[in-house]
Amino acid sequence: MTDTQPDRSKSSPPPPPPAAPQQASPSSRSVQGSNAYDTLTDKVGCLPSIRLKDNLASLIGGLIGLVLGLAILTPVLGNVMPSATLGVRFVIGAVVGTVAGVFLIGIVLMIVGLFRR
């Protein structure tokens, strides 16, 4: 009988498969990705921030602007637009105050973001 195949009974066992590369756990990857995204948004801008501190600052700035807009613009608009009802003056004061508050806190967060490490 002729052997066309090598004798496998005497050969050594096959080598073990290569070890899988070590991967970071999903939680550490998300933290690293979050830090990279935060750094990018601080330096480049024009991207939404996912920092809780920044979002709370925007909320507080909007609320302060809302209150100041209602307190300052409602009486001023009463003198400027005497025919406007109180509700219309409230809405205009609230919208203008909120937009101004968020705009100003955005400028502050932009400047603070440039100096974060």
C-alpha positions as CSV (number, residue, x, y, z in Angstrom):
1,M,0.0,0.0,0.0
2,T,1.3,3.4,-0.9
3,D,0.9,6.3,1.3
4,T,-0.3,9.4,-0.5
5,Q,-1.0,11.2,2.7
6,P,1.5,11.9,5.5
7,D,1.3,9.7,8.6
8,R,-0.6,11.9,11.1
9,S,-0.1,9.6,14.1
10,K,3.5,10.6,14.4
11,S,3.2,14.3,13.7
12,S,3.2,16.9,16.4
13,P,-0.1,18.6,17.4
14,P,-1.1,21.7,15.5
15,P,0.2,25.0,16.9
16,P,-2.3,26.9,19.1
17,P,-4.2,29.7,17.4
18,P,-2.7,33.2,17.9
19,A,-3.8,35.0,21.0
20,A,-6.5,37.6,20.5
21,P,-5.2,41.2,20.9
22,Q,-6.0,42.8,24.2
23,Q,-8.9,45.2,23.8
24,A,-10.0,47.9,26.2
25,S,-13.2,47.2,28.0
26,P,-16.3,49.1,26.5
27,S,-16.5,51.3,29.6
28,S,-12.9,52.5,29.3
29,R,-13.3,53.0,25.5
30,S,-16.3,55.2,26.0
31,V,-14.5,57.3,28.6
32,Q,-11.5,57.7,26.3
33,G,-13.9,58.6,23.4
34,S,-15.8,61.0,25.6
35,N,-12.6,62.8,26.6
36,A,-11.4,63.0,23.0
37,Y,-14.8,64.4,22.0
38,D,-14.9,66.9,24.8
39,T,-11.4,68.1,23.8
40,L,-12.4,68.4,20.2
41,T,-15.5,70.4,21.1
42,D,-13.5,72.7,23.3
43,K,-10.9,73.5,20.7
44,V,-12.9,73.4,17.5
45,G,-16.4,74.5,18.6
46,C,-19.6,74.4,16.6
47,L,-20.3,70.9,18.0
48,P,-22.8,70.1,20.8
49,S,-21.3,69.6,24.2
50,I,-22.0,66.5,26.2
51,R,-20.5,67.8,29.4
52,L,-23.1,68.0,32.2
53,K,-21.4,71.1,33.6
54,D,-21.7,72.9,30.3
55,N,-25.3,71.9,29.8
56,L,-26.3,73.0,33.3
57,A,-24.5,76.3,32.8
58,S,-26.5,76.8,29.6
59,L,-29.7,76.0,31.4
60,I,-28.9,78.4,34.3
61,G,-27.9,81.1,31.8
62,G,-31.2,80.6,29.9
63,L,-33.3,80.8,33.1
64,I,-31.5,83.9,34.3
65,G,-32.0,85.5,30.9
66,L,-35.7,84.5,31.0
67,V,-36.2,86.2,34.4
68,L,-34.2,89.3,33.4
69,G,-36.0,89.5,30.1
70,L,-39.4,89.4,31.8
71,A,-38.4,91.8,34.5
72,I,-36.7,94.4,32.3
73,L,-38.3,94.1,28.9
74,T,-42.0,93.8,29.9
75,P,-42.2,97.3,31.4
76,V,-39.9,98.8,28.7
77,L,-42.1,97.3,25.9
78,G,-45.1,98.8,27.7
79,N,-43.7,102.2,27.0
80,V,-42.4,101.4,23.5
81,M,-45.5,99.5,22.4
82,P,-48.4,100.8,24.4
83,S,-51.0,99.0,22.2
84,A,-49.4,95.5,22.9
85,T,-51.2,93.4,25.6
86,L,-49.4,92.2,28.7
87,G,-49.2,88.7,27.3
88,V,-47.5,89.8,24.1
89,R,-45.0,91.8,26.1
90,F,-44.3,88.8,28.4
91,V,-43.7,86.5,25.4
92,I,-41.4,89.0,23.7
93,G,-39.5,89.6,27.0
94,A,-39.2,85.9,27.7
95,V,-37.9,85.0,24.2
96,V,-35.5,87.9,23.9
97,G,-34.2,87.3,27.5
98,T,-33.7,83.6,27.0
99,V,-31.9,84.0,23.7
100,A,-29.7,86.6,25.1
101,G,-28.9,84.5,28.2
102,V,-28.0,81.4,26.2
103,F,-25.9,83.5,23.8
104,L,-23.9,85.1,26.6
105,I,-23.3,81.9,28.5
106,G,-22.3,80.3,25.2
107,I,-19.6,83.0,24.8
108,V,-18.4,82.4,28.3
109,L,-18.3,78.6,27.8
110,M,-16.4,79.1,24.5
111,I,-13.7,81.2,26.2
112,V,-13.5,78.7,29.2
113,G,-13.3,75.8,26.7
114,L,-10.2,77.3,25.0
115,F,-8.3,77.2,28.3
116,R,-9.4,73.8,29.5
117,R,-6.8,71.1,29.6
